[in-house]
Amino acid sequence: MAQLLPVLPGHKILVNVSFSASFENEIIVEDQASGTRLYNAINFGAQPRHWESPVNQGPGTHLYLIRSQHKNGPPSGSLPWIPSGERILFANATNRIIGYEDATDGDFNDASANVVWI
C-alpha cells in the first residue's frame, strides 16, 4: 500500500518520520512517474529522519508515493521485507500523518510519517 502525495506547482513537501518498533521498519518516498526511490529511512539505520522535495517548477501537479515495509524481527539480511499496513491518523489541507503497522496489535505507531505541504 502507498499514499499518493500530490504537489501543486510552486509548492513542495516536507516529510518527517519516526519509529517506535523493535522489528526493522523502513519508510520510502518514490517519484510516482519514474518509480525512482528518492528517500528512505530505516529505524535501525543512520539515515536522516526528514526529507524535503524540491519546489515543483512544472506546469502540473507532481506526484510522489510514500510507503512503509518491515521485517518480522530485528535487522536481518535473511528476512524478507513485508508491506506494512497503513492508516491516516490525521489529515487536513496542508498536513497528513500516516501511521504504519508491523504486527497485529493495530496501534499503527511502529513507523509514522508526518507530511507537510508548503
A tleap script that builds the chain and sets N, CA, C and O, in Angstrom:
source leaprc.protein.ff14SB
mol = sequence {
  NMET ALA GLN LEU LEU PRO VAL LEU PRO GLY
  HIE LYS ILE LEU VAL ASN VAL SER PHE SER
  ALA SER PHE GLU ASN GLU ILE ILE VAL GLU
  ASP GLN ALA SER GLY THR ARG LEU TYR ASN
  ALA ILE ASN PHE GLY ALA GLN PRO ARG HIE
  TRP GLU SER PRO VAL ASN GLN GLY PRO GLY
  THR HIE LEU TYR LEU ILE ARG SER GLN HIE
  LYS ASN GLY PRO PRO SER GLY SER LEU PRO
  TRP ILE PRO SER GLY GLU ARG ILE LEU PHE
  ALA ASN ALA THR ASN ARG ILE ILE GLY TYR
  GLU ASP ALA THR ASP GLY ASP PHE ASN ASP
  ALA SER ALA ASN VAL VAL TRP CILE
}
set mol.1.N position { 0.842 -1.178 0.000 }
set mol.1.CA position { 0.000 0.000 0.000 }
set mol.1.C position { 0.884 1.237 0.000 }
set mol.1.O position { 1.992 1.218 0.536 }
set mol.2.N position { 0.402 2.283 -0.587 }
set mol.2.CA position { 1.143 3.541 -0.632 }
set mol.2.C position { 0.162 4.696 -0.655 }
set mol.2.O position { -0.957 4.572 -1.153 }
set mol.3.N position { 0.592 5.808 -0.116 }
set mol.3.CA position { -0.182 7.042 -0.152 }
set mol.3.C position { 0.355 7.916 -1.266 }
set mol.3.O position { 1.568 8.058 -1.420 }
set mol.4.N position { -0.539 8.498 -2.040 }
set mol.4.CA position { -0.181 9.426 -3.092 }
set mol.4.C position { -0.051 10.822 -2.491 }
set mol.4.O position { -0.929 11.277 -1.760 }
set mol.5.N position { 1.053 11.495 -2.808 }
set mol.5.CA position { 1.320 12.834 -2.288 }
set mol.5.C position { 1.404 13.815 -3.452 }
set mol.5.O position { 2.473 13.963 -4.042 }
set mol.6.N position { 0.303 14.493 -3.801 }
set mol.6.CA position { 0.325 15.441 -4.913 }
set mol.6.C position { 0.912 16.790 -4.486 }
set mol.6.O position { 0.571 17.321 -3.429 }
set mol.7.N position { 1.800 17.332 -5.323 }
set mol.7.CA position { 2.421 18.624 -5.038 }
set mol.7.C position { 2.109 19.570 -6.192 }
set mol.7.O position { 2.514 19.328 -7.329 }
set mol.8.N position { 1.397 20.634 -5.898 }
set mol.8.CA position { 0.999 21.619 -6.903 }
set mol.8.C position { 2.186 22.473 -7.335 }
set mol.8.O position { 3.166 22.584 -6.598 }
set mol.9.N position { 2.112 23.076 -8.515 }
set mol.9.CA position { 3.189 23.963 -8.970 }
set mol.9.C position { 3.464 25.067 -7.940 }
set mol.9.O position { 2.544 25.645 -7.363 }
set mol.10.N position { 4.755 25.340 -7.730 }
set mol.10.CA position { 5.152 26.363 -6.774 }
set mol.10.C position { 5.200 25.895 -5.332 }
set mol.10.O position { 5.498 26.685 -4.437 }
set mol.11.N position { 4.909 24.616 -5.090 }
set mol.11.CA position { 4.893 24.075 -3.727 }
set mol.11.C position { 5.880 22.918 -3.583 }
set mol.11.O position { 6.466 22.460 -4.564 }
set mol.12.N position { 6.051 22.459 -2.358 }
set mol.12.CA position { 6.890 21.309 -2.051 }
set mol.12.C position { 6.328 20.618 -0.821 }
set mol.12.O position { 5.399 21.118 -0.186 }
set mol.13.N position { 6.901 19.460 -0.487 }
set mol.13.CA position { 6.501 18.758 0.731 }
set mol.13.C position { 7.705 18.536 1.636 }
set mol.13.O position { 8.841 18.409 1.180 }
set mol.14.N position { 7.422 18.495 2.919 }
set mol.14.CA position { 8.388 18.102 3.945 }
set mol.14.C position { 7.885 16.798 4.543 }
set mol.14.O position { 6.699 16.675 4.849 }
set mol.15.N position { 8.762 15.835 4.710 }
set mol.15.CA position { 8.407 14.547 5.305 }
set mol.15.C position { 9.306 14.320 6.515 }
set mol.15.O position { 10.531 14.312 6.397 }
set mol.16.N position { 8.690 14.138 7.672 }
set mol.16.CA position { 9.415 13.786 8.894 }
set mol.16.C position { 8.930 12.418 9.344 }
set mol.16.O position { 7.727 12.167 9.395 }
set mol.17.N position { 9.867 11.534 9.670 }
set mol.17.CA position { 9.494 10.173 10.046 }
set mol.17.C position { 9.970 9.863 11.464 }
set mol.17.O position { 10.921 10.457 11.971 }
set mol.18.N position { 9.277 8.913 12.079 }
set mol.18.CA position { 9.681 8.421 13.393 }
set mol.18.C position { 9.311 6.950 13.492 }
set mol.18.O position { 8.487 6.443 12.732 }
set mol.19.N position { 9.940 6.282 14.448 }
set mol.19.CA position { 9.736 4.848 14.624 }
set mol.19.C position { 9.571 4.531 16.107 }
set mol.19.O position { 10.168 5.178 16.967 }
set mol.20.N position { 8.748 3.518 16.386 }
set mol.20.CA position { 8.576 3.007 17.740 }
set mol.20.C position { 8.363 1.502 17.610 }
set mol.20.O position { 7.262 0.993 17.820 }
set mol.21.N position { 9.447 0.800 17.258 }
set mol.21.CA position { 9.308 -0.621 16.937 }
set mol.21.C position { 10.592 -1.379 17.256 }
set mol.21.O position { 11.693 -0.837 17.155 }
set mol.22.N position { 10.429 -2.630 17.638 }
set mol.22.CA position { 11.592 -3.493 17.812 }
set mol.22.C position { 11.894 -4.268 16.537 }
set mol.22.O position { 13.017 -4.734 16.343 }
set mol.23.N position { 10.889 -4.408 15.661 }
set mol.23.CA position { 11.115 -5.005 14.347 }
set mol.23.C position { 11.751 -3.955 13.436 }
set mol.23.O position { 11.623 -2.756 13.681 }
set mol.24.N position { 12.435 -4.412 12.386 }
set mol.24.CA position { 13.030 -3.496 11.419 }
set mol.24.C position { 11.931 -2.904 10.534 }
set mol.24.O position { 11.127 -3.641 9.962 }
set mol.25.N position { 11.898 -1.583 10.423 }
set mol.25.CA position { 10.899 -0.847 9.639 }
set mol.25.C position { 11.595 0.142 8.721 }
set mol.25.O position { 12.653 0.677 9.049 }
set mol.26.N position { 10.984 0.377 7.562 }
set mol.26.CA position { 11.530 1.329 6.594 }
set mol.26.C position { 10.392 2.160 6.011 }
set mol.26.O position { 9.320 1.631 5.718 }
set mol.27.N position { 10.624 3.449 5.844 }
set mol.27.CA position { 9.702 4.344 5.151 }
set mol.27.C position { 10.394 4.813 3.879 }
set mol.27.O position { 11.572 5.172 3.894 }
set mol.28.N position { 9.648 4.806 2.778 }
set mol.28.CA position { 10.208 5.086 1.457 }
set mol.28.C position { 9.354 6.153 0.766 }
set mol.28.O position { 8.125 6.107 0.820 }
set mol.29.N position { 10.021 7.113 0.118 }
set mol.29.CA position { 9.357 8.083 -0.751 }
set mol.29.C position { 9.881 7.845 -2.163 }
set mol.29.O position { 11.087 7.751 -2.389 }
set mol.30.N position { 8.937 7.748 -3.116 }
set mol.30.CA position { 9.300 7.496 -4.507 }
set mol.30.C position { 8.640 8.526 -5.414 }
set mol.30.O position { 7.590 9.081 -5.089 }
set mol.31.N position { 9.277 8.768 -6.557 }
set mol.31.CA position { 8.653 9.548 -7.610 }
set mol.31.C position { 7.624 8.652 -8.284 }
set mol.31.O position { 7.966 7.558 -8.732 }
set mol.32.N position { 6.382 9.088 -8.364 }
set mol.32.CA position { 5.319 8.229 -8.883 }
set mol.32.C position { 5.514 7.918 -10.359 }
set mol.32.O position { 5.258 6.792 -10.787 }
set mol.33.N position { 5.958 8.885 -11.140 }
set mol.33.CA position { 6.085 8.686 -12.582 }
set mol.33.C position { 7.209 7.722 -12.941 }
set mol.33.O position { 7.032 6.860 -13.802 }
set mol.34.N position { 8.351 7.857 -12.298 }
set mol.34.CA position { 9.522 7.047 -12.665 }
set mol.34.C position { 9.730 5.841 -11.768 }
set mol.34.O position { 10.422 4.895 -12.145 }
set mol.35.N position { 9.128 5.869 -10.568 }
set mol.35.CA position { 9.372 4.794 -9.602 }
set mol.35.C position { 10.705 4.931 -8.883 }
set mol.35.O position { 11.086 4.049 -8.113 }
set mol.36.N position { 11.413 6.018 -9.123 }
set mol.36.CA position { 12.718 6.236 -8.502 }
set mol.36.C position { 12.564 6.467 -7.002 }
set mol.36.O position { 11.737 7.264 -6.561 }
set mol.37.N position { 13.375 5.754 -6.232 }
set mol.37.CA position { 13.390 5.945 -4.777 }
set mol.37.C position { 14.163 7.221 -4.476 }
set mol.37.O position { 15.334 7.349 -4.835 }
set mol.38.N position { 13.500 8.164 -3.815 }
set mol.38.CA position { 14.109 9.457 -3.519 }
set mol.38.C position { 14.589 9.570 -2.080 }
set mol.38.O position { 15.498 10.345 -1.782 }
set mol.39.N position { 13.979 8.797 -1.187 }
set mol.39.CA position { 14.310 8.879 0.237 }
set mol.39.C position { 13.903 7.588 0.905 }
set mol.39.O position { 12.886 6.988 0.556 }
set mol.40.N position { 14.698 7.164 1.864 }
set mol.40.CA position { 14.281 6.070 2.730 }
set mol.40.C position { 14.945 6.235 4.099 }
set mol.40.O position { 16.033 6.798 4.219 }
set mol.41.N position { 14.274 5.739 5.102 }
set mol.41.CA position { 14.812 5.726 6.459 }
set mol.41.C position { 14.436 4.396 7.092 }
set mol.41.O position { 13.309 3.922 6.956 }
set mol.42.N position { 15.398 3.806 7.784 }
set mol.42.CA position { 15.206 2.544 8.498 }
set mol.42.C position { 15.415 2.823 9.980 }
set mol.42.O position { 16.346 3.534 10.358 }
set mol.43.N position { 14.553 2.263 10.816 }
set mol.43.CA position { 14.635 2.585 12.238 }
set mol.43.C position { 15.968 2.194 12.871 }
set mol.43.O position { 16.363 2.808 13.862 }
set mol.44.N position { 16.670 1.207 12.343 }
set mol.44.CA position { 17.973 0.837 12.893 }
set mol.44.C position { 19.116 1.480 12.112 }
set mol.44.O position { 20.281 1.187 12.378 }
set mol.45.N position { 18.801 2.352 11.152 }
set mol.45.CA position { 19.817 2.981 10.317 }
set mol.45.C position { 20.135 4.390 10.776 }
set mol.45.O position { 19.515 4.924 11.696 }
set mol.46.N position { 21.113 4.975 10.115 }
set mol.46.CA position { 21.568 6.316 10.459 }
set mol.46.C position { 21.062 7.363 9.466 }
set mol.46.O position { 21.562 8.488 9.451 }
set mol.47.N position { 20.080 7.009 8.640 }
set mol.47.CA position { 19.557 7.955 7.656 }
set mol.47.C position { 18.877 9.125 8.362 }
set mol.47.O position { 18.377 8.978 9.477 }
set mol.48.N position { 18.861 10.294 7.705 }
set mol.48.CA position { 18.121 11.427 8.272 }
set mol.48.C position { 16.654 11.071 8.457 }
set mol.48.O position { 16.112 10.253 7.714 }
set mol.49.N position { 16.031 11.664 9.417 }
set mol.49.CA position { 14.618 11.412 9.713 }
set mol.49.C position { 13.706 12.424 9.028 }
set mol.49.O position { 12.532 12.542 9.378 }
set mol.50.N position { 14.240 13.148 8.061 }
set mol.50.CA position { 13.428 14.113 7.329 }
set mol.50.C position { 13.882 14.172 5.873 }
set mol.50.O position { 15.027 13.865 5.542 }
set mol.51.N position { 12.949 14.576 5.018 }
set mol.51.CA position { 13.226 14.758 3.596 }
set mol.51.C position { 12.383 15.912 3.092 }
set mol.51.O position { 11.247 16.104 3.526 }
set mol.52.N position { 12.946 16.676 2.175 }
set mol.52.CA position { 12.257 17.817 1.587 }
set mol.52.C position { 12.313 17.681 0.075 }
set mol.52.O position { 13.392 17.541 -0.500 }
set mol.53.N position { 11.161 17.723 -0.566 }
set mol.53.CA position { 11.131 17.667 -2.022 }
set mol.53.C position { 11.589 19.010 -2.587 }
set mol.53.O position { 11.561 20.025 -1.891 }
set mol.54.N position { 12.009 19.010 -3.842 }
set mol.54.CA position { 12.245 20.301 -4.479 }
set mol.54.C position { 10.902 20.998 -4.736 }
set mol.54.O position { 9.856 20.350 -4.773 }
set mol.55.N position { 10.944 22.298 -4.909 }
set mol.55.CA position { 9.736 23.037 -5.292 }
set mol.55.C position { 9.328 22.560 -6.677 }
set mol.55.O position { 10.166 22.448 -7.572 }
set mol.56.N position { 8.056 22.282 -6.852 }
set mol.56.CA position { 7.535 21.860 -8.155 }
set mol.56.C position { 7.580 23.052 -9.106 }
set mol.56.O position { 6.794 23.990 -8.974 }
set mol.57.N position { 8.501 23.009 -10.059 }
set mol.57.CA position { 8.670 24.094 -11.028 }
set mol.57.C position { 7.874 23.840 -12.304 }
set mol.57.O position { 7.864 24.679 -13.205 }
set mol.58.N position { 7.208 22.688 -12.389 }
set mol.58.CA position { 6.477 22.336 -13.600 }
set mol.58.C position { 5.118 22.994 -13.692 }
set mol.58.O position { 4.679 23.673 -12.763 }
set mol.59.N position { 4.455 22.789 -14.821 }
set mol.59.CA position { 3.135 23.380 -15.023 }
set mol.59.C position { 1.997 22.582 -14.375 }
set mol.59.O position { 0.892 23.098 -14.210 }
set mol.60.N position { 2.271 21.320 -14.008 }
set mol.60.CA position { 1.224 20.470 -13.453 }
set mol.60.C position { 1.606 19.905 -12.100 }
set mol.60.O position { 2.704 20.144 -11.596 }
set mol.61.N position { 0.701 19.166 -11.530 }
set mol.61.CA position { 0.916 18.531 -10.232 }
set mol.61.C position { 1.968 17.440 -10.346 }
set mol.61.O position { 1.925 16.622 -11.265 }
set mol.62.N position { 2.918 17.428 -9.406 }
set mol.62.CA position { 3.927 16.373 -9.335 }
set mol.62.C position { 3.479 15.366 -8.272 }
set mol.62.O position { 3.029 15.756 -7.195 }
set mol.63.N position { 3.602 14.088 -8.574 }
set mol.63.CA position { 3.112 13.052 -7.661 }
set mol.63.C position { 4.266 12.250 -7.064 }
set mol.63.O position { 5.167 11.792 -7.767 }
set mol.64.N position { 4.205 12.098 -5.741 }
set mol.64.CA position { 5.122 11.243 -5.003 }
set mol.64.C position { 4.299 10.138 -4.341 }
set mol.64.O position { 3.095 10.286 -4.128 }
set mol.65.N position { 4.956 9.047 -4.023 }
set mol.65.CA position { 4.352 7.959 -3.255 }
set mol.65.C position { 5.141 7.790 -1.971 }
set mol.65.O position { 6.365 7.920 -1.971 }
set mol.66.N position { 4.447 7.500 -0.871 }
set mol.66.CA position { 5.111 7.171 0.381 }
set mol.66.C position { 4.541 5.849 0.873 }
set mol.66.O position { 3.331 5.622 0.828 }
set mol.67.N position { 5.432 4.978 1.344 }
set mol.67.CA position { 5.006 3.666 1.816 }
set mol.67.C position { 5.975 3.189 2.889 }
set mol.67.O position { 7.033 3.776 3.110 }
set mol.68.N position { 5.580 2.111 3.545 }
set mol.68.CA position { 6.433 1.523 4.567 }
set mol.68.C position { 6.461 0.014 4.402 }
set mol.68.O position { 5.525 -0.599 3.888 }
set mol.69.N position { 7.561 -0.561 4.853 }
set mol.69.CA position { 7.694 -2.019 4.872 }
set mol.69.C position { 8.471 -2.404 6.124 }
set mol.69.O position { 9.148 -1.577 6.735 }
set mol.70.N position { 8.361 -3.669 6.490 }
set mol.70.CA position { 9.004 -4.121 7.717 }
set mol.70.C position { 9.468 -5.560 7.566 }
set mol.70.O position { 9.102 -6.254 6.618 }
set mol.71.N position { 10.276 -5.991 8.516 }
set mol.71.CA position { 10.682 -7.384 8.630 }
set mol.71.C position { 10.095 -7.915 9.928 }
set mol.71.O position { 9.923 -7.160 10.885 }
set mol.72.N position { 9.790 -9.190 9.970 }
set mol.72.CA position { 9.219 -9.784 11.187 }
set mol.72.C position { 10.322 -10.148 12.171 }
set mol.72.O position { 10.480 -11.311 12.541 }
set mol.73.N position { 11.071 -9.157 12.586 }
set mol.73.CA position { 12.143 -9.355 13.538 }
set mol.73.C position { 13.119 -8.197 13.480 }
set mol.73.O position { 12.937 -7.251 12.713 }
set mol.74.N position { 14.167 -8.283 14.306 }
set mol.74.CA position { 15.192 -7.236 14.289 }
set mol.74.C position { 15.982 -7.312 12.971 }
set mol.74.O position { 15.767 -8.225 12.174 }
set mol.75.N position { 16.894 -6.358 12.742 }
set mol.75.CA position { 17.626 -6.338 11.478 }
set mol.75.C position { 18.241 -7.692 11.128 }
set mol.75.O position { 18.943 -8.306 11.932 }
set mol.76.N position { 17.957 -8.134 9.913 }
set mol.76.CA position { 18.472 -9.411 9.436 }
set mol.76.C position { 18.432 -9.403 7.916 }
set mol.76.O position { 17.374 -9.197 7.321 }
set mol.77.N position { 19.564 -9.623 7.296 }
set mol.77.CA position { 19.626 -9.691 5.852 }
set mol.77.C position { 18.877 -10.869 5.272 }
set mol.77.O position { 18.570 -10.876 4.079 }
set mol.78.N position { 18.574 -11.867 6.087 }
set mol.78.CA position { 17.903 -13.069 5.573 }
set mol.78.C position { 16.383 -12.972 5.638 }
set mol.78.O position { 15.694 -13.792 5.031 }
set mol.79.N position { 15.840 -11.984 6.364 }
set mol.79.CA position { 14.392 -11.843 6.457 }
set mol.79.C position { 13.874 -10.999 5.294 }
set mol.79.O position { 14.521 -10.024 4.911 }
set mol.80.N position { 12.720 -11.353 4.725 }
set mol.80.CA position { 12.168 -10.562 3.618 }
set mol.80.C position { 11.461 -9.306 4.129 }
set mol.80.O position { 10.989 -9.255 5.265 }
set mol.81.N position { 11.402 -8.294 3.259 }
set mol.81.CA position { 10.604 -7.101 3.552 }
set mol.81.C position { 9.142 -7.409 3.254 }
set mol.81.O position { 8.826 -8.061 2.259 }
set mol.82.N position { 8.250 -6.933 4.131 }
set mol.82.CA position { 6.808 -7.159 4.022 }
set mol.82.C position { 6.122 -5.792 3.999 }
set mol.82.O position { 6.427 -4.957 4.850 }
set mol.83.N position { 5.210 -5.531 3.060 }
set mol.83.CA position { 4.500 -4.248 3.063 }
set mol.83.C position { 3.740 -4.048 4.382 }
set mol.83.O position { 3.070 -4.959 4.868 }
set mol.84.N position { 3.856 -2.868 4.938 }
set mol.84.CA position { 3.186 -2.552 6.206 }
set mol.84.C position { 1.784 -2.008 5.963 }
set mol.84.O position { 1.540 -1.291 4.992 }
set mol.85.N position { 0.872 -2.360 6.854 }
set mol.85.CA position { -0.449 -1.744 6.832 }
set mol.85.C position { -0.317 -0.272 7.166 }
set mol.85.O position { 0.620 0.138 7.852 }
set mol.86.N position { -1.254 0.518 6.680 }
set mol.86.CA position { -1.180 1.953 6.932 }
set mol.86.C position { -2.540 2.507 7.305 }
set mol.86.O position { -3.581 1.940 6.975 }
set mol.87.N position { -2.502 3.622 7.996 }
set mol.87.CA position { -3.730 4.309 8.395 }
set mol.87.C position { -3.430 5.809 8.448 }
set mol.87.O position { -2.388 6.231 8.948 }
set mol.88.N position { -4.363 6.604 7.922 }
set mol.88.CA position { -4.255 8.057 8.057 }
set mol.88.C position { -4.690 8.399 9.481 }
set mol.88.O position { -5.841 8.174 9.856 }
set mol.89.N position { -3.770 8.941 10.265 }
set mol.89.CA position { -4.070 9.293 11.655 }
set mol.89.C position { -4.604 10.717 11.780 }
set mol.89.O position { -5.361 11.034 12.697 }
set mol.90.N position { -4.194 11.568 10.840 }
set mol.90.CA position { -4.650 12.955 10.828 }
set mol.90.C position { -4.476 13.492 9.413 }
set mol.90.O position { -3.509 13.155 8.730 }
set mol.91.N position { -5.402 14.318 8.981 }
set mol.91.CA position { -5.262 14.961 7.667 }
set mol.91.C position { -6.050 16.258 7.636 }
set mol.91.O position { -7.174 16.341 8.131 }
set mol.92.N position { -5.427 17.273 7.038 }
set mol.92.CA position { -6.133 18.499 6.697 }
set mol.92.C position { -5.545 18.995 5.379 }
set mol.92.O position { -4.876 18.226 4.688 }
set mol.93.N position { -5.770 20.232 5.016 }
set mol.93.CA position { -5.358 20.728 3.701 }
set mol.93.C position { -3.848 20.784 3.521 }
set mol.93.O position { -3.369 20.712 2.389 }
set mol.94.N position { -3.081 20.909 4.607 }
set mol.94.CA position { -1.632 21.079 4.481 }
set mol.94.C position { -0.810 20.052 5.251 }
set mol.94.O position { 0.418 20.138 5.260 }
set mol.95.N position { -1.450 19.092 5.889 }
set mol.95.CA position { -0.715 18.147 6.741 }
set mol.95.C position { -1.391 16.785 6.725 }
set mol.95.O position { -2.618 16.690 6.743 }
set mol.96.N position { -0.579 15.728 6.692 }
set mol.96.CA position { -1.106 14.365 6.794 }
set mol.96.C position { -0.139 13.549 7.645 }
set mol.96.O position { 1.067 13.541 7.397 }
set mol.97.N position { -0.676 12.868 8.646 }
set mol.97.CA position { 0.123 11.958 9.465 }
set mol.97.C position { -0.323 10.541 9.140 }
set mol.97.O position { -1.498 10.198 9.268 }
set mol.98.N position { 0.639 9.720 8.716 }
set mol.98.CA position { 0.369 8.345 8.315 }
set mol.98.C position { 1.043 7.422 9.318 }
set mol.98.O position { 2.239 7.549 9.582 }
set mol.99.N position { 0.276 6.495 9.875 }
set mol.99.CA position { 0.814 5.500 10.790 }
set mol.99.C position { 0.918 4.155 10.088 }
set mol.99.O position { 0.077 3.809 9.259 }
set mol.100.N position { 1.957 3.402 10.426 }
set mol.100.CA position { 2.201 2.103 9.805 }
set mol.100.C position { 2.270 1.005 10.864 }
set mol.100.O position { 2.722 1.234 11.985 }
set mol.101.N position { 1.820 -0.175 10.494 }
set mol.101.CA position { 1.721 -1.319 11.410 }
set mol.101.C position { 2.638 -2.445 10.950 }
set mol.101.O position { 2.628 -2.825 9.779 }
set mol.102.N position { 3.437 -2.979 11.885 }
set mol.102.CA position { 4.337 -4.081 11.533 }
set mol.102.C position { 3.962 -5.407 12.196 }
set mol.102.O position { 4.693 -6.390 12.075 }
set mol.103.N position { 2.844 -5.435 12.882 }
set mol.103.CA position { 2.445 -6.675 13.567 }
set mol.103.C position { 0.921 -6.759 13.557 }
set mol.103.O position { 0.281 -6.379 12.577 }
set mol.104.N position { 0.350 -7.251 14.637 }
set mol.104.CA position { -1.101 -7.441 14.672 }
set mol.104.C position { -1.788 -6.677 15.800 }
set mol.104.O position { -2.983 -6.866 16.030 }
set mol.105.N position { -1.047 -5.808 16.515 }
set mol.105.CA position { -1.679 -5.107 17.638 }
set mol.105.C position { -2.535 -3.916 17.195 }
set mol.105.O position { -3.303 -3.383 17.995 }
set mol.106.N position { -2.413 -3.496 15.939 }
set mol.106.CA position { -3.287 -2.465 15.400 }
set mol.106.C position { -3.062 -1.068 15.941 }
set mol.106.O position { -3.970 -0.238 15.881 }
set mol.107.N position { -1.870 -0.778 16.473 }
set mol.107.CA position { -1.641 0.559 17.017 }
set mol.107.C position { -1.172 1.569 15.963 }
set mol.107.O position { -1.246 2.776 16.192 }
set mol.108.N position { -0.699 1.096 14.834 }
set mol.108.CA position { -0.251 1.935 13.723 }
set mol.108.C position { 0.716 3.025 14.181 }
set mol.108.O position { 0.637 4.173 13.744 }
set mol.109.N position { 1.635 2.637 15.078 }
set mol.109.CA position { 2.663 3.578 15.522 }
set mol.109.C position { 4.076 3.014 15.383 }
set mol.109.O position { 5.030 3.591 15.905 }
set mol.110.N position { 4.212 1.899 14.689 }
set mol.110.CA position { 5.536 1.283 14.553 }
set mol.110.C position { 6.453 2.140 13.687 }
set mol.110.O position { 7.655 2.232 13.938 }
set mol.111.N position { 5.881 2.754 12.681 }
set mol.111.CA position { 6.546 3.767 11.873 }
set mol.111.C position { 5.499 4.826 11.571 }
set mol.111.O position { 4.317 4.513 11.430 }
set mol.112.N position { 5.924 6.070 11.471 }
set mol.112.CA position { 4.970 7.122 11.130 }
set mol.112.C position { 5.657 8.185 10.285 }
set mol.112.O position { 6.862 8.418 10.389 }
set mol.113.N position { 4.847 8.817 9.448 }
set mol.113.CA position { 5.338 9.892 8.596 }
set mol.113.C position { 4.418 11.088 8.740 }
set mol.113.O position { 3.196 10.963 8.649 }
set mol.114.N position { 5.006 12.233 8.964 }
set mol.114.CA position { 4.270 13.492 9.014 }
set mol.114.C position { 4.615 14.254 7.742 }
set mol.114.O position { 5.761 14.663 7.552 }
set mol.115.N position { 3.632 14.447 6.873 }
set mol.115.CA position { 3.846 15.116 5.594 }
set mol.115.C position { 3.203 16.492 5.665 }
set mol.115.O position { 2.035 16.633 6.030 }
set mol.116.N position { 3.996 17.516 5.305 }
set mol.116.CA position { 3.511 18.889 5.320 }
set mol.116.C position { 3.706 19.492 3.935 }
set mol.116.O position { 4.801 19.440 3.376 }
set mol.117.N position { 2.640 20.063 3.388 }
set mol.117.CA position { 2.690 20.748 2.099 }
set mol.117.C position { 2.953 22.225 2.355 }
set mol.117.O position { 2.261 22.852 3.157 }
set mol.118.N position { 3.965 22.788 1.668 }
set mol.118.CA position { 4.241 24.229 1.820 }
set mol.118.C position { 4.480 24.855 0.447 }
set mol.118.O position { 4.729 26.057 0.352 }
savepdb mol mol.pdb
quit
